[in-house]
Amino acid sequence: MSYIRFRKHYLHLPYLVLGVLEFTVLFAVFSLFTLFLTFLGVDHAPMSSDIVSGILFALILSCGTLAMGGYLAMVHESLTSLFFRTLVAYCFVGGIGLTVLYSVLPSADPGSGNLFGVVMLASIVVIALRLIFLRIVDSEQVVRRVVIFGAGDFAAALLDEYERNMRALGIRIIGCIADSPTKAISDANILSTPYDFYQFCRQNKVSEIVVAQQERRRKEGGWLPVPELMECKLRGISVTNGLDFYERELKKAKLDMVHPSWIVFSEGFKASKSRALAKRMLDLSISLTLLVIMLPFIVLTALAVFFETGRPVLYSQKRVGLLGKEFRIYKFRSMRQDAEKDGKARWASANDDRVTRVGAFIRNTRLDELPQIYNVIKGEMSIVGPRPERPEFVSELKEKIPFYDTRHYVKPGLMGWAQLKYPYGASVEDARGKLEYDLYYSKNHSFVMDLLIMIQTVEVILLGKGVR
């Protein structure tokens, strides 16, 4: 098993191990560096508690890596990109965190010059560790070998996602076993139907069978070897429903395969009054803190919008919130006053000529979203949740996309799972892609998942991802 489930959220074991190793390395580098400074007689702030200081240093830099998407992204990046991403995570994001920490706890500060040295040393050591990790995770001795039972559209979608995303997760799909004469994948990926499934899995070191059979194929004469799959399961080989495998590995739901019984009988999609109250308390505390911290930026943004294009500085739109209830969302105006002069709602487009110069900047930095703190305080939105959509678009999307209305059973948010994982949505097809992530969040949302989304949103803001 290469994953664990914590509070309904799947955590891939290889990257969890890497996170623990990096934390340990960061702690060791900090401790050895300060010990070396003491040995040389170099002046640095008194370390009243070396262990606590090292733990805090390692924790903040680890959060910087998580915020910059440094774990999964490293698989797709070159050594140069990996180096610069690590520097941004440690020197910029981590540097801000350490500055705040040392202003509160000056006894943990090794001194600004010394801090630069230890951060650079930690960056070099951690990059070396990640390169070694990638070699190990990608080795045939460690990867989890998977076979797909099914050769239809769903199996083809799994193979496509595997080539683009799953290789990074320590998975090897060795091929597909056809469940009917009609196939949607190439013959190169088709395996011969084994006479003995269990012996086939042993000989090929298969640790998991993914059943990706579609209902339509069963009606067309497809077969399911239930006794053989039972034997494999009882003898230690995992047998997983394709939809569950897709959800577990990719952190989204395969919309084409979702059916009402999956929602009704799954262990997720549970409404909890106690969790709703706790989430509300968290929303209030974070939004009020954000309001105080961001007040100077709110004033500067309002002045910038006013001096470029005059009033109104704010604009509001109707959006669909919890249980389909409409409310008004507030933003700093980033488009011309006549952006929708005909009254017709339009999707934003790439390089939209309606966006002003100041508007482009505040969109990239997400400063235009700051007035929505008011919506959070008012209780219409949460800090984390699916982004609310306009009623005009919701009416269209509910007709064209199955289960679109399920996203309205969770309070909309300032930031969300789909915003992290999917680029800016400006079409019906984009809405389908985002809904797969919104369904995953609606099913599995928890305090831990909300915390991870908040941390990882730092990368979205700094790199201007998903902006039009």
Secondary structure, DSSP 8 states (H G I E B T S, - for coil): --EEEETTEEEEHHHHHHHHHHHHHHHHHHHHHHHHHHHHT------S-HHHHHHHHHHHHHHHHHHTTTTTGGGTS-HHHHHHHHHIIIIIIHHHHHHHHHHH-GGG---HHHHHHHHHHHHHHHHHHHHHHHHHHTSTTTSEEEEEE--SHHHHHHHHHHHHTGGGGTEEEEEEE-SSS--SS-GGGEE---SSHHHHHHHTT--EEEE---HHHHHTT----HHHHHHHHHTT-EEEEHHHHHHHHHSS--GGG--HHHHHHSS-----HHHHHHHHHHHHHHHHHHHHHHHHHHHHHHHHHHHHH-S-SEEEEEEE-GGG-EEEEEEE--B-TTTTTT-------TT-TTB-HHHHHHHHTTGGGTTHHHHHHHTS-EEES---B-HHHHHHHHHHSTTGGGGGGS--EEE-HHHHHS----SHHHHHHHHHHHHHHHHH--HHHHHHHHHHHHHHHHHTTT--
